[in-house]
Amino acid sequence: MSETVQFFIKETIAKQENIQHLGTLDLELMACSLLGVERSKLLTSPIALNQDSKDEFWSMIRRRMDGEPLAYILGKKGFWNLDLEVNNQVLVPRPETEILIEDILLNFNQTNLSVLDLGTGSGAIGLSLKKEKKEWDVYCSDISINALEVANKNSLKNNLEVNFICCDWLNAFKPNSFDLLISNPPYIKTNDIRLKSDGLSHEPLEALVSGTTGKEHLFVIATSSKRFLKKGGFLYLEHSPCQAKDLKLFLKKLNFKNISEIFDLNGDKRSIKAQLF
């Protein structure tokens, strides 16, 4: 005998003291994905849940209880103005990264800018900028061919034409190529306890971990970017708030100018931008 999905969710939440990482919204979004319905319909209309659907729902719930990100279970994540496909080959795009998009769009109105999203993952940064600035020449690079396959699917899904490059950071590009070089690189140190936390434990380590200090990739990108930025071009880097001071000092030593810290919605120093002269 079938029961309604609303009853199933209510009963599951009633047992939530034994269910980690799980809330009502998670369950509702899983149900919408499973049944192919809008959340408004789920909340307003009784929807039957047969045994096959219930078994599949429990499979999704067990994945979430194990700490797998909801975005992987749903197979998608909203970012800026895009609906992106995601899987365990790419990081789940974070709202904190959207501040990079916001700052760039506020400060660059030029046409025909050449832009590189370095270590693109799902394509979140590069595709969001291309969506807003169709005339920009956007490149999305990653060392992972699996990540680039996800990014390419997202470009096709959103009808956005960008250039995909599989390479190890900047070794595939010509000097003085870009007006904007943007990266959200790995910046967690190897033994950071957060790697065992909800969600992160299921995301690709190579996209999270930089080295023993967590700053290795940030410093390498900052140093090598000087060759590949055009004169007057800007470097944007996302980082951990605790790395802001050291990264700012490092950029000063590299003779970058107009260095500005960018704060996220929590008031933390989440990104930095600097201009090459």
C-alpha positions as CSV (number, residue, x, y, z in Angstrom):
1,M,0.0,0.0,0.0
2,S,1.4,3.4,-0.9
3,E,1.7,6.4,1.4
4,T,2.1,10.0,0.6
5,V,5.6,11.5,0.3
6,Q,4.6,14.2,2.8
7,F,3.8,11.5,5.4
8,F,7.0,9.7,4.6
9,I,9.0,13.0,5.2
10,K,7.2,13.7,8.4
11,E,7.9,10.2,9.8
12,T,11.5,10.4,8.8
13,I,12.0,13.8,10.5
14,A,10.4,12.4,13.6
15,K,13.3,9.9,13.8
16,Q,15.9,12.6,13.1
17,E,17.7,12.2,16.4
18,N,19.2,9.1,14.7
19,I,19.7,10.8,11.3
20,Q,22.7,13.0,10.9
21,H,23.1,15.7,8.1
22,L,19.4,15.5,7.3
23,G,16.7,18.3,7.5
24,T,13.3,18.8,6.1
25,L,14.5,20.9,3.2
26,D,17.0,18.2,2.2
27,L,14.2,15.6,2.2
28,E,11.8,17.8,0.2
29,L,14.4,18.5,-2.4
30,M,15.3,14.8,-2.7
31,A,11.6,14.1,-3.1
32,C,11.2,16.7,-5.9
33,S,14.2,15.3,-7.7
34,L,13.0,11.7,-7.3
35,L,9.4,12.4,-8.4
36,G,10.1,15.2,-10.9
37,V,7.8,17.7,-9.2
38,E,8.2,21.3,-8.2
39,R,8.5,22.0,-4.4
40,S,5.4,24.1,-4.5
41,K,3.4,21.1,-5.7
42,L,5.0,18.9,-3.1
43,L,3.9,21.3,-0.4
44,T,0.4,21.7,-1.6
45,S,-0.8,18.4,-3.1
46,P,-0.9,14.9,-1.7
47,I,1.6,12.8,-3.8
48,A,1.6,9.0,-3.5
49,L,4.9,7.2,-2.8
50,N,5.0,3.6,-4.0
51,Q,7.4,1.0,-2.7
52,D,9.9,1.4,-5.6
53,S,10.0,5.1,-5.0
54,K,10.3,4.6,-1.3
55,D,13.3,2.3,-1.7
56,E,15.0,4.8,-4.0
57,F,14.2,7.6,-1.5
58,W,15.9,5.6,1.3
59,S,18.9,5.1,-0.9
60,M,19.2,8.9,-1.3
61,I,18.7,9.3,2.5
62,R,21.5,6.9,3.3
63,R,23.8,8.7,1.0
64,R,23.1,12.0,2.8
65,M,23.4,10.3,6.2
66,D,26.9,9.2,5.1
67,G,27.8,12.9,4.6
68,E,27.5,13.0,0.8
69,P,26.7,16.5,-0.4
70,L,23.1,17.0,-1.3
71,A,24.2,18.5,-4.6
72,Y,25.7,15.1,-5.6
73,I,22.6,13.3,-4.7
74,L,20.4,15.7,-6.7
75,G,23.0,15.9,-9.4
76,K,22.8,19.7,-9.6
77,K,23.5,22.9,-7.8
78,G,22.4,26.5,-8.4
79,F,25.2,29.1,-8.8
80,W,24.7,32.7,-9.6
81,N,22.2,32.6,-12.5
82,L,22.9,29.0,-13.6
83,D,21.7,25.5,-12.8
84,L,24.9,23.4,-12.9
85,E,25.3,19.7,-13.1
86,V,27.7,18.4,-10.5
87,N,29.1,15.0,-9.4
88,N,31.9,13.7,-7.3
89,Q,34.5,14.7,-10.0
90,V,34.0,18.4,-9.1
91,L,33.6,20.6,-6.0
92,V,30.1,21.7,-5.1
93,P,30.0,25.4,-6.1
94,R,29.7,27.6,-2.9
95,P,27.7,30.8,-2.4
96,E,31.0,32.4,-1.2
97,T,32.5,32.1,-4.7
98,E,29.6,34.2,-6.1
99,I,31.3,37.3,-4.6
100,L,34.0,37.0,-7.3
101,I,31.3,37.2,-10.0
102,E,29.7,40.1,-8.3
103,D,32.9,42.1,-7.9
104,I,34.0,41.4,-11.5
105,L,30.7,42.5,-13.0
106,L,30.6,45.6,-10.9
107,N,34.1,46.7,-12.0
108,F,34.5,45.6,-15.6
109,N,32.2,46.9,-18.3
110,Q,34.6,46.6,-21.2
111,T,33.8,44.5,-24.2
112,N,36.1,41.8,-25.6
113,L,37.9,41.0,-22.4
114,S,40.0,37.8,-22.4
115,V,39.2,35.9,-19.2
116,L,40.6,32.6,-17.7
117,D,38.8,30.6,-15.1
118,L,41.8,28.6,-13.9
119,G,40.9,25.2,-12.3
120,T,37.3,25.6,-13.4
121,G,35.8,22.4,-12.0
122,S,32.1,22.5,-12.9
123,G,32.6,25.7,-14.8
124,A,30.8,27.8,-12.2
125,I,32.9,31.0,-12.5
126,G,33.7,31.0,-16.2
127,L,30.2,30.1,-17.3
128,S,28.5,32.6,-15.0
129,L,30.7,35.4,-16.4
130,K,29.9,34.2,-20.0
131,K,26.2,34.2,-19.2
132,E,26.4,37.9,-18.2
133,K,29.0,39.0,-20.7
134,K,28.4,37.2,-24.0
135,E,31.1,39.3,-25.8
136,W,33.9,38.2,-23.4
137,D,36.4,35.6,-24.6
138,V,36.2,33.1,-21.7
139,Y,38.6,30.2,-21.2
140,C,38.0,27.4,-18.6
141,S,40.9,25.2,-17.7
142,D,41.4,22.2,-15.5
143,I,43.9,19.4,-15.0
144,S,41.0,16.9,-14.7
145,I,39.4,15.7,-17.9
146,N,36.5,14.4,-15.8
147,A,35.9,17.8,-14.4
148,L,36.1,19.4,-17.9
149,E,33.4,16.9,-19.1
150,V,31.1,18.2,-16.4
151,A,31.9,21.8,-17.3
152,N,31.3,21.1,-20.9
153,K,27.9,19.5,-20.1
154,N,27.1,22.7,-18.2
155,S,28.1,24.9,-21.1
156,L,25.8,22.9,-23.5
157,K,23.0,22.8,-21.0
158,N,23.1,26.6,-20.6
159,N,23.9,27.3,-24.3
160,L,27.2,29.0,-23.5
161,E,30.3,28.9,-25.7
162,V,33.6,29.0,-23.9
163,N,37.0,27.5,-24.6
164,F,37.9,24.4,-22.6
165,I,41.6,23.5,-22.0
166,C,43.0,20.5,-20.2
167,C,46.3,21.5,-18.6
168,D,48.3,21.8,-15.4
169,W,47.6,25.3,-14.3
170,L,49.0,27.8,-16.8
171,N,51.4,25.6,-18.9
172,A,49.1,25.6,-22.0
173,F,48.9,29.4,-22.5
174,K,50.8,32.1,-24.2
175,P,52.3,35.0,-22.2
176,N,50.3,38.2,-21.9
177,S,47.0,36.5,-22.8
178,F,44.5,37.5,-20.3
179,D,42.8,40.7,-18.9
180,L,41.3,38.7,-16.0
181,L,42.7,35.6,-14.4
182,I,40.4,34.1,-11.8
183,S,41.0,31.0,-9.7
184,N,39.3,29.2,-6.8
185,P,42.2,26.8,-6.3
186,P,42.8,24.1,-3.6
187,Y,43.7,26.0,-0.4
188,I,43.2,23.5,2.5
189,K,46.3,22.1,4.2
190,T,46.9,18.4,4.0
191,N,46.0,17.5,7.6
192,D,43.1,19.9,8.1
193,I,40.4,18.4,10.3
194,R,37.7,20.0,8.0
195,L,38.5,17.4,5.4
196,K,36.5,14.9,7.5
197,S,33.5,17.1,7.8
198,D,30.0,16.8,6.3
199,G,30.3,17.1,2.5
200,L,34.0,17.7,2.2
201,S,34.9,14.0,2.9
202,H,33.1,13.1,-0.4
203,E,34.6,15.9,-2.6
204,P,37.7,15.4,-4.8
205,L,40.8,15.8,-2.6
206,E,42.9,17.2,-5.4
207,A,40.5,20.1,-5.7
208,L,40.6,20.8,-2.0
209,V,44.1,20.2,-0.7
210,S,47.1,22.3,-1.6
211,G,49.9,21.1,0.6
212,T,51.2,21.3,4.2
213,T,50.4,25.0,4.5
214,G,47.4,25.2,2.2
215,K,48.9,28.2,0.4
216,E,51.1,26.4,-2.1
217,H,48.8,26.6,-5.0
218,L,47.8,30.2,-4.2
219,F,51.5,31.2,-4.3
220,V,52.3,29.3,-7.5
221,I,49.3,30.8,-9.3
222,A,50.1,34.3,-8.1
223,T,53.8,34.0,-9.2
224,S,53.1,32.5,-12.6
225,S,50.1,34.7,-13.4
226,K,52.5,37.6,-14.0
227,R,53.6,36.0,-17.2
228,F,50.1,35.4,-18.5
229,L,48.2,38.6,-17.5
230,K,48.3,41.5,-19.8
231,K,49.7,44.8,-18.5
232,G,47.0,46.3,-16.3
233,G,45.2,42.9,-16.0
234,F,43.7,41.7,-12.8
235,L,44.3,38.5,-10.8
236,Y,41.4,37.2,-8.6
237,L,42.0,34.4,-6.0
238,E,39.6,32.8,-3.6
239,H,41.3,31.7,-0.3
240,S,40.6,30.8,3.3
241,P,40.1,33.8,5.6
242,C,43.1,32.8,7.7
243,Q,45.3,33.1,4.5
244,A,44.3,36.7,3.7
245,K,47.2,38.4,5.4
246,D,50.0,36.2,4.0
247,L,48.5,36.3,0.5
248,K,48.3,40.0,0.5
249,L,51.9,40.4,1.6
250,F,53.0,37.9,-1.1
251,L,51.2,39.8,-3.8
252,K,52.9,43.0,-2.6
253,K,56.3,41.3,-2.9
254,L,55.4,40.3,-6.5
255,N,54.8,44.0,-7.2
256,F,51.1,43.7,-7.8
257,K,49.3,47.0,-7.3
258,N,45.7,48.0,-6.3
259,I,45.4,45.0,-4.0
260,S,41.9,44.7,-2.5
261,E,40.4,42.2,-0.2
262,I,36.9,41.0,-1.0
263,F,34.6,40.0,1.9
264,D,31.9,37.3,1.8
265,L,28.4,37.5,3.3
266,N,29.8,36.4,6.7
267,G,32.2,39.3,6.7
268,D,35.2,37.1,6.2
269,K,38.1,37.9,3.8
270,R,37.3,35.3,1.2
271,S,39.0,36.6,-2.0
272,I,41.6,39.0,-3.1
273,K,42.2,40.9,-6.3
274,A,45.4,42.6,-7.5
275,Q,46.5,44.4,-10.7
276,L,49.6,43.8,-12.7
277,F,51.6,46.8,-13.9
